[in-house]
Amino acid sequence: MKGMVFVELLQMAEQAMGEEAVDDIIESCDLPSGGAYSAVGNYPCAELMTLVQAFSAHTGAPENDLQRAFGRWMHERFVVSYPAFFRDKPDALAMLAAIEGEVHVEVRKLYPDVELPTFETERLSPRVLRLTYRSPRPLSDFCHGLVEGCLDHFGRAAVIERRDLSRPGESVAEFTITLAA
């Protein structure tokens, strides 16, 4: 995984728990990287999961809730760091439908070695989008938070229905997003 994800997770955690607590948690995790991350480096997803587990143990918040909160956090960071992706999109569904064909195409140009999840989309009606997330990483909750963050960004209320279709070695989540009338 790109180090940018780790850097952002630590920033979110520091904002919530303070730098000293985060440093103590990192030290207790015995991470192969030592918990020192560069935004352009690559690190195993297992380290991210170790950090999420440790933050969960420290705060008492469930891991899936922390992943969703982190997904929302990352969406805000994407808006700040890559505003051009959002400018011409009329709504959240258009933005979500553009992830695979636009956003990931540009990410691969910048980082040819990046391992991205895939997002399949199907527009079921003007107000309904089905988005299927696939990844070898167990980050369906993080993806759920990204979807929520996208809806927040575009100021649209919606119902998100999620089905877990995961199997050994692959996280798969199908989201049906219905914008409020």
Backbone as CSV, one residue per row, in Angstrom:
resi,resn,N_x,N_y,N_z,CA_x,CA_y,CA_z,C_x,C_y,C_z
1,MET,0.841,-1.180,0.000,0.000,0.000,0.000,0.877,1.231,0.000
2,LYS,0.364,2.256,-0.634,1.093,3.516,-0.665,1.177,4.126,0.729
3,GLY,2.323,4.689,1.009,2.583,5.293,2.307,1.652,6.444,2.631
4,MET,1.123,7.086,1.591,0.197,8.200,1.822,-0.962,7.757,2.716
5,VAL,-1.426,6.524,2.533,-2.541,6.007,3.333,-2.122,5.918,4.804
6,PHE,-0.913,5.448,5.046,-0.409,5.323,6.417,-0.220,6.695,7.060
7,VAL,0.347,7.621,6.289,0.568,8.976,6.803,-0.756,9.606,7.216
8,GLU,-1.777,9.441,6.393,-3.090,10.016,6.701,-3.742,9.332,7.906
9,LEU,-3.585,8.009,8.010,-4.137,7.310,9.167,-3.512,7.844,10.454
10,LEU,-2.215,8.027,10.443,-1.543,8.536,11.646,-1.971,9.966,11.956
11,GLN,-2.174,10.787,10.926,-2.651,12.158,11.171,-4.044,12.155,11.780
12,MET,-4.913,11.293,11.264,-6.260,11.202,11.831,-6.186,10.740,13.284
13,ALA,-5.360,9.740,13.541,-5.232,9.210,14.901,-4.653,10.249,15.847
14,GLU,-3.662,11.008,15.384,-3.069,12.048,16.227,-4.090,13.126,16.561
15,GLN,-4.934,13.457,15.596,-5.976,14.451,15.847,-6.957,13.947,16.903
16,ALA,-7.251,12.658,16.875,-8.230,12.089,17.807,-7.640,11.761,19.178
17,MET,-6.393,11.278,19.211,-5.834,10.756,20.460,-4.614,11.518,20.962
18,GLY,-4.030,12.331,20.112,-2.818,13.038,20.487,-1.572,12.297,20.002
19,GLU,-0.537,13.070,19.751,0.704,12.523,19.190,1.381,11.527,20.133
20,GLU,1.372,11.825,21.415,2.039,10.937,22.373,1.374,9.562,22.421
21,ALA,0.057,9.539,22.451,-0.660,8.252,22.470,-0.382,7.460,21.202
22,VAL,-0.392,8.140,20.056,-0.126,7.457,18.786,1.294,6.898,18.773
23,ASP,2.258,7.674,19.248,3.645,7.190,19.315,3.744,5.953,20.200
24,ASP,3.062,5.973,21.341,3.081,4.818,22.238,2.459,3.584,21.573
25,ILE,1.377,3.786,20.870,0.697,2.677,20.190,1.593,2.107,19.091
26,ILE,2.197,2.978,18.297,3.097,2.516,17.236,4.235,1.693,17.830
27,GLU,4.806,2.193,18.898,5.922,1.493,19.540,5.495,0.109,20.033
28,SER,4.274,-0.008,20.539,3.797,-1.293,21.064,3.469,-2.289,19.962
29,CYS,3.336,-1.839,18.725,2.920,-2.724,17.630,4.061,-3.544,17.032
30,ASP,5.291,-3.160,17.250,6.435,-3.892,16.694,6.275,-4.095,15.187
31,LEU,6.122,-2.991,14.471,5.909,-3.018,13.027,7.238,-3.186,12.289
32,PRO,7.267,-3.958,11.206,8.506,-4.117,10.430,9.100,-2.779,9.966
33,SER,8.235,-1.808,9.654,8.712,-0.489,9.204,9.138,0.386,10.378
34,GLY,8.810,-0.042,11.583,9.061,0.785,12.753,8.041,1.898,12.909
35,GLY,7.043,1.911,12.026,6.015,2.953,12.087,6.446,4.252,11.450
36,ALA,7.550,4.214,10.692,8.030,5.406,9.979,7.612,5.258,8.519
37,TYR,6.716,6.129,8.074,6.160,6.005,6.730,6.452,7.237,5.890
38,SER,6.772,6.981,4.627,6.938,8.034,3.631,5.703,7.988,2.739
39,ALA,5.186,9.127,2.361,3.977,9.174,1.541,4.144,8.433,0.219
40,VAL,5.361,8.370,-0.310,5.581,7.718,-1.604,6.095,6.285,-1.466
41,GLY,6.328,5.828,-0.243,6.802,4.463,-0.018,5.682,3.457,-0.161
42,ASN,6.050,2.192,-0.132,5.088,1.091,-0.178,5.257,0.249,1.075
43,TYR,4.125,-0.120,1.681,4.148,-0.862,2.931,3.072,-1.943,2.881
44,PRO,3.270,-3.018,3.631,2.262,-4.088,3.612,0.959,-3.664,4.289
45,CYS,-0.130,-4.107,3.712,-1.448,-3.817,4.285,-1.553,-4.360,5.701
46,ALA,-0.828,-5.426,5.986,-0.869,-6.011,7.331,-0.492,-4.983,8.389
47,GLU,0.422,-4.061,8.060,0.789,-3.015,9.022,-0.383,-2.069,9.261
48,LEU,-1.110,-1.742,8.221,-2.281,-0.879,8.374,-3.306,-1.550,9.283
49,MET,-3.532,-2.830,9.056,-4.508,-3.559,9.862,-4.048,-3.652,11.316
50,THR,-2.744,-3.818,11.535,-2.197,-3.851,12.896,-2.455,-2.522,13.595
51,LEU,-2.241,-1.426,12.877,-2.483,-0.105,13.460,-3.960,0.102,13.780
52,VAL,-4.831,-0.275,12.866,-6.273,-0.125,13.109,-6.682,-0.946,14.335
53,GLN,-6.173,-2.164,14.444,-6.482,-3.008,15.607,-5.992,-2.359,16.895
54,ALA,-4.785,-1.804,16.852,-4.216,-1.173,18.047,-4.997,0.086,18.426
55,PHE,-5.382,0.883,17.433,-6.173,2.082,17.723,-7.538,1.690,18.279
56,SER,-8.105,0.603,17.764,-9.383,0.101,18.265,-9.253,-0.313,19.729
57,ALA,-8.198,-1.040,20.032,-7.985,-1.485,21.419,-7.807,-0.289,22.353
58,HIS,-7.115,0.737,21.872,-6.850,1.918,22.698,-8.117,2.743,22.939
59,THR,-8.932,2.905,21.899,-10.100,3.781,22.000,-11.378,3.050,22.403
60,GLY,-11.411,1.740,22.164,-12.637,0.992,22.412,-13.611,1.054,21.243
61,ALA,-13.255,1.769,20.193,-14.109,1.854,19.006,-13.912,0.598,18.164
62,PRO,-14.981,0.042,17.608,-14.847,-1.134,16.755,-13.980,-0.838,15.526
63,GLU,-13.228,-1.842,15.091,-12.336,-1.673,13.945,-13.085,-1.229,12.693
64,ASN,-14.270,-1.799,12.459,-15.006,-1.417,11.250,-15.422,0.056,11.308
65,ASP,-15.768,0.562,12.488,-16.108,1.984,12.619,-14.890,2.867,12.355
66,LEU,-13.732,2.421,12.828,-12.503,3.188,12.581,-12.167,3.202,11.096
67,GLN,-12.332,2.076,10.424,-12.079,2.043,8.983,-13.024,2.988,8.243
68,ARG,-14.295,2.981,8.622,-15.253,3.875,7.952,-14.905,5.335,8.204
69,ALA,-14.552,5.661,9.436,-14.149,7.039,9.743,-12.914,7.420,8.939
70,PHE,-11.996,6.483,8.800,-10.788,6.760,8.024,-11.126,6.935,6.544
71,GLY,-12.082,6.178,6.024,-12.516,6.364,4.636,-13.068,7.765,4.407
72,ARG,-13.850,8.239,5.347,-14.391,9.611,5.251,-13.258,10.629,5.291
73,TRP,-12.310,10.397,6.207,-11.143,11.279,6.334,-10.378,11.325,5.000
74,MET,-10.122,10.147,4.426,-9.355,10.087,3.180,-10.091,10.776,2.046
75,HIS,-11.405,10.651,2.007,-12.143,11.343,0.944,-11.904,12.841,1.026
76,GLU,-11.951,13.390,2.235,-11.678,14.822,2.400,-10.278,15.171,1.909
77,ARG,-9.307,14.312,2.195,-7.929,14.542,1.756,-7.833,14.509,0.235
78,PHE,-8.571,13.574,-0.398,-8.581,13.496,-1.862,-9.155,14.780,-2.462
79,VAL,-10.214,15.298,-1.868,-10.823,16.536,-2.376,-9.817,17.687,-2.312
80,VAL,-9.090,17.771,-1.211,-8.099,18.840,-1.047,-6.917,18.640,-1.983
81,SER,-6.427,17.419,-2.089,-5.221,17.138,-2.862,-5.459,17.029,-4.368
82,TYR,-6.650,16.621,-4.764,-6.943,16.383,-6.184,-8.290,17.001,-6.576
83,PRO,-8.441,18.308,-6.418,-9.750,18.932,-6.667,-10.240,18.800,-8.107
84,ALA,-9.336,18.640,-9.057,-9.746,18.558,-10.460,-10.664,17.368,-10.728
85,PHE,-10.498,16.285,-9.993,-11.353,15.119,-10.200,-12.816,15.410,-9.856
86,PHE,-13.043,16.367,-8.998,-14.391,16.619,-8.482,-15.113,17.758,-9.210
87,ARG,-14.372,18.614,-9.880,-14.949,19.839,-10.455,-16.069,19.600,-11.454
88,ASP,-15.899,18.656,-12.354,-16.891,18.496,-13.423,-17.944,17.434,-13.136
89,LYS,-17.977,16.945,-11.914,-18.945,15.907,-11.572,-20.210,16.558,-11.015
90,PRO,-21.374,16.223,-11.594,-22.618,16.852,-11.134,-23.107,16.337,-9.780
91,ASP,-22.700,15.114,-9.426,-23.176,14.550,-8.160,-22.272,13.416,-7.708
92,ALA,-22.571,12.887,-6.539,-21.756,11.827,-5.946,-21.760,10.564,-6.806
93,LEU,-22.888,10.245,-7.413,-22.944,9.025,-8.222,-22.027,9.128,-9.432
94,ALA,-21.962,10.287,-10.038,-21.053,10.488,-11.170,-19.600,10.361,-10.722
95,MET,-19.299,10.888,-9.547,-17.937,10.788,-9.027,-17.578,9.332,-8.750
96,LEU,-18.457,8.610,-8.091,-18.185,7.206,-7.781,-18.031,6.387,-9.066
97,ALA,-18.836,6.689,-10.073,-18.745,5.966,-11.345,-17.437,6.261,-12.078
98,ALA,-16.780,7.364,-11.741,-15.543,7.764,-12.417,-14.275,7.212,-11.765
99,ILE,-14.396,6.537,-10.652,-13.195,6.083,-9.938,-12.325,5.195,-10.814
100,GLU,-12.890,4.150,-11.357,-12.085,3.182,-12.107,-11.573,3.756,-13.420
101,GLY,-12.448,4.397,-14.184,-12.091,4.854,-15.526,-11.339,6.163,-15.599
102,GLU,-11.405,6.978,-14.554,-10.705,8.270,-14.565,-9.657,8.352,-13.466
103,VAL,-10.108,8.236,-12.234,-9.215,8.453,-11.095,-8.096,7.414,-11.076
104,HIS,-8.444,6.147,-11.154,-7.409,5.118,-11.088,-6.468,5.158,-12.282
105,VAL,-6.944,5.588,-13.444,-6.084,5.742,-14.616,-4.986,6.771,-14.311
106,GLU,-5.366,7.883,-13.720,-4.394,8.923,-13.388,-3.462,8.494,-12.254
107,VAL,-4.000,7.780,-11.270,-3.165,7.295,-10.165,-2.087,6.359,-10.699
108,ARG,-2.457,5.490,-11.636,-1.479,4.550,-12.207,-0.391,5.275,-12.999
109,LYS,-0.717,6.416,-13.595,0.305,7.205,-14.297,1.321,7.754,-13.306
110,LEU,0.832,8.210,-12.158,1.718,8.776,-11.138,2.512,7.699,-10.402
111,TYR,1.859,6.580,-10.138,2.459,5.497,-9.340,2.272,4.175,-10.075
112,PRO,3.130,3.868,-11.049,2.949,2.645,-11.845,2.961,1.356,-11.025
113,ASP,3.564,1.381,-9.842,3.654,0.175,-9.022,2.493,0.027,-8.045
114,VAL,1.534,0.943,-8.082,0.436,0.933,-7.113,-0.481,-0.273,-7.342
115,GLU,-0.972,-0.837,-6.245,-1.933,-1.938,-6.300,-3.274,-1.397,-5.816
116,LEU,-4.152,-1.140,-6.754,-5.444,-0.530,-6.434,-6.556,-1.571,-6.404
117,PRO,-7.581,-1.308,-5.615,-8.773,-2.152,-5.705,-9.471,-1.851,-7.032
118,THR,-10.446,-2.648,-7.381,-11.243,-2.336,-8.565,-12.646,-1.938,-8.131
119,PHE,-13.242,-1.079,-8.937,-14.593,-0.597,-8.689,-15.398,-0.771,-9.966
120,GLU,-16.375,-1.650,-9.901,-17.292,-1.846,-11.024,-18.559,-1.075,-10.681
121,THR,-19.083,-0.340,-11.649,-20.298,0.423,-11.387,-21.354,0.133,-12.445
122,GLU,-22.587,0.257,-12.001,-23.729,0.115,-12.890,-24.780,1.119,-12.446
123,ARG,-25.174,1.983,-13.366,-26.209,2.971,-13.061,-27.557,2.294,-13.235
124,LEU,-28.283,2.108,-12.143,-29.556,1.410,-12.182,-30.716,2.346,-12.500
125,SER,-30.532,3.638,-12.184,-31.509,4.676,-12.506,-30.799,6.007,-12.282
126,PRO,-31.431,7.132,-12.596,-30.756,8.410,-12.349,-30.367,8.634,-10.885
127,ARG,-31.079,7.987,-9.962,-30.799,8.169,-8.532,-30.107,6.985,-7.871
128,VAL,-29.843,5.911,-8.638,-29.315,4.681,-8.023,-28.075,4.188,-8.774
129,LEU,-27.035,3.907,-8.010,-25.795,3.357,-8.549,-25.420,2.108,-7.760
130,ARG,-25.023,1.070,-8.461,-24.455,-0.109,-7.803,-22.944,-0.035,-8.018
131,LEU,-22.213,-0.107,-6.927,-20.754,-0.064,-6.958,-20.238,-1.343,-6.290
132,THR,-19.380,-2.068,-7.002,-18.796,-3.287,-6.441,-17.310,-3.072,-6.249
133,TYR,-16.879,-3.216,-5.007,-15.478,-3.055,-4.596,-14.846,-4.440,-4.509
134,ARG,-13.657,-4.587,-5.116,-12.911,-5.848,-5.045,-11.455,-5.544,-4.715
135,SER,-10.930,-6.298,-3.757,-9.540,-6.096,-3.357,-9.035,-7.303,-2.577
136,PRO,-7.738,-7.597,-2.681,-7.188,-8.632,-1.802,-7.044,-8.128,-0.360
137,ARG,-7.239,-6.832,-0.162,-7.119,-6.241,1.172,-8.488,-6.164,1.857
138,PRO,-8.541,-6.391,3.158,-9.826,-6.377,3.881,-10.254,-4.957,4.251
139,LEU,-10.575,-4.160,3.234,-10.872,-2.749,3.468,-12.261,-2.339,2.968
140,SER,-13.216,-3.245,3.043,-14.579,-2.906,2.619,-15.174,-1.795,3.473
141,ASP,-14.870,-1.798,4.766,-15.386,-0.736,5.640,-14.764,0.611,5.280
142,PHE,-13.484,0.613,4.945,-12.812,1.828,4.488,-13.508,2.354,3.228
143,CYS,-13.811,1.442,2.292,-14.513,1.829,1.067,-15.885,2.412,1.399
144,HIS,-16.576,1.814,2.347,-17.892,2.326,2.769,-17.746,3.777,3.240
145,GLY,-16.707,4.044,4.017,-16.459,5.408,4.479,-16.157,6.367,3.340
146,LEU,-15.433,5.890,2.327,-15.171,6.729,1.151,-16.476,7.101,0.450
147,VAL,-17.376,6.141,0.322,-18.680,6.405,-0.300,-19.440,7.449,0.524
148,GLU,-19.453,7.271,1.842,-20.123,8.244,2.714,-19.484,9.624,2.580
149,GLY,-18.171,9.661,2.523,-17.476,10.940,2.362,-17.818,11.609,1.047
150,CYS,-17.963,10.825,-0.002,-18.329,11.377,-1.310,-19.729,11.977,-1.254
151,LEU,-20.655,11.263,-0.641,-22.014,11.794,-0.500,-22.002,13.083,0.314
152,ASP,-21.224,13.113,1.389,-21.106,14.323,2.209,-20.570,15.489,1.370
153,HIS,-19.536,15.208,0.587,-18.919,16.262,-0.229,-19.927,16.903,-1.181
154,PHE,-20.759,16.076,-1.778,-21.736,16.598,-2.732,-23.037,17.026,-2.053
155,GLY,-23.098,16.904,-0.730,-24.248,17.382,0.027,-25.529,16.631,-0.269
156,ARG,-25.410,15.331,-0.516,-26.599,14.549,-0.847,-26.851,13.480,0.185
157,ALA,-28.073,13.411,0.642,-28.484,12.315,1.507,-28.747,11.105,0.622
158,ALA,-28.449,9.947,1.149,-28.659,8.724,0.377,-28.796,7.548,1.330
159,VAL,-29.362,6.493,0.802,-29.399,5.223,1.500,-28.316,4.355,0.863
160,ILE,-27.475,3.770,1.703,-26.424,2.875,1.222,-26.751,1.471,1.718
161,GLU,-27.018,0.590,0.790,-27.216,-0.821,1.124,-25.932,-1.550,0.741
162,ARG,-25.462,-2.418,1.630,-24.191,-3.101,1.393,-24.360,-4.596,1.560
163,ARG,-23.831,-5.323,0.589,-23.801,-6.789,0.675,-22.351,-7.229,0.652
164,ASP,-21.997,-8.081,1.596,-20.648,-8.629,1.636,-20.615,-9.880,0.768
165,LEU,-19.774,-9.869,-0.256,-19.639,-10.997,-1.169,-18.216,-11.560,-1.119
166,SER,-17.524,-11.287,-0.022,-16.126,-11.697,0.115,-15.980,-13.209,0.108
167,ARG,-14.798,-13.619,-0.298,-14.413,-15.025,-0.268,-12.948,-15.072,0.158
168,PRO,-12.433,-16.240,0.477,-11.042,-16.305,0.945,-10.069,-15.608,-0.020
169,GLY,-9.306,-14.682,0.522,-8.310,-13.977,-0.273,-8.814,-12.777,-1.045
170,GLU,-10.113,-12.510,-1.003,-10.645,-11.364,-1.745,-11.810,-10.729,-0.990
171,SER,-11.668,-9.445,-0.722,-12.762,-8.669,-0.141,-13.615,-8.147,-1.282
172,VAL,-14.901,-8.421,-1.201,-15.841,-7.936,-2.210,-17.052,-7.386,-1.471
173,ALA,-17.399,-6.163,-1.799,-18.590,-5.543,-1.213,-19.371,-4.866,-2.324
174,GLU,-20.671,-5.118,-2.324,-21.550,-4.494,-3.308,-22.368,-3.427,-2.588
175,PHE,-22.230,-2.206,-3.051,-22.955,-1.078,-2.476,-24.013,-0.634,-3.462
176,THR,-25.235,-0.519,-2.985,-26.299,0.089,-3.795,-26.615,1.417,-3.139
177,ILE,-26.344,2.494,-3.869,-26.461,3.845,-3.337,-27.654,4.509,-3.995
178,THR,-28.639,4.886,-3.179,-29.854,5.514,-3.681,-29.937,6.926,-3.131
179,LEU,-29.827,7.903,-4.020,-29.937,9.301,-3.587,-31.346,9.612,-3.126
180,ALA,-31.448,10.422,-2.091,-32.759,10.852,-1.607,-33.430,11.707,-2.678
181,ALA,-34.721,11.634,-2.723,-35.483,12.399,-3.734,-35.422,13.875,-3.441
